Amino acid sequence: MVVSEIRTIGVVGLGAMGAGIAQLTIEARYETIGREVTEELGHQARGRIAHFLQRKVDKERMSAADRDAALVHLSLTTELADLADCDLVIEAIVEDLDAKRALFAELEGIVRPNAILATNTSALSVTEIAAAVELSARVVGMHFFNPAPLMPLVEIVRAELSSDDAVETAYAVGERLGKRPIRCHDTPGFVVNRVLIPVLNDCLRVLDEARVSPEDLDTAMTAGAGWPMGPCTLVDLVGIDVHVHASEALYEKLREPRMAPPPRIVAMKNAGLLGRKSGRGFYVYE
Ligand code: CAA
């Protein structure tokens, strides 16, 4: 498979990350088939994509004709079997190893033998996901950052058995999506999360150690360290459950205390304070 042969991309899971990825693929004019478990969730994702494209039109960063042309490239399904003709499938479902392995095993029975299977996992092992399929050379990581349409990076992750073709094709797709891809190997947290997760956990520990408010901690890191958004705002954006899960996954692999999620944020997760998506985390959202 070479990149010119990638015409149709499947995106499985249209939550915040999957919808953002599908927005990118339709903006790059790939035929895109988005799969959600219910029609309602699929329609919500389409609405979210249409909203963000409209904002680009409002800000004169996109023409109305380009918005319409992009949206034509998106079709929705609840059936995995509808991904049979996809040249590349990007998985963005829940961060659960068993769920991802089951999905990849099922996808292998549906797509062509030369189709590439990519996971957007942020903290699980791509190699462990790839081990669920027979042709594991076709599996790579394509790790996008939240919000996917805005963050320029995509980590192209080589699992132990990934083929050069699969890695280079995913890299080239990343470029066509307008991203700045990097290549890396499948190690816990890859590049960014290996650095960012412990740093964010340090920030959250400072909340209690320095008895600083979330607002003041955010001001400290934006006004004093040049971050584009403060750590509390960022964890709210990423999702407190997602951050706790990624921290636990990295702690399990690396056994470094800084990787472990601070108790305060685990308690927030257990209380259902998940950040923006639940309406309340460190901040309250309308
Ligand atoms: N999808 C699509 N478009 C979106 C969006 C989304 N999720 N969220 C916002 N937008 C659009 C909106 O239209 C918004 O404009 P309006 O509010 O007017 O509608 C527009 O983007 C904002 O664009 P701007 O160019 O004005 O963006 P900004 O200068 O305010 O920067 C930012 C926003 C890029 C998010 C910036 O604050 C930033 O870089 N923050 C840091 C984010 C970060 O670190 N992300 C990584 C998280 S870690 C991770 O993702 C790893 C993991 O595995 C968990």
Residues whose N, C-alpha, C, O or C-beta is under 5 A from the ligand:
A	BS01	CAA	G20 F52 R55 S122 F144 F145 N146 P147 P149 L150 P228 M229 V238
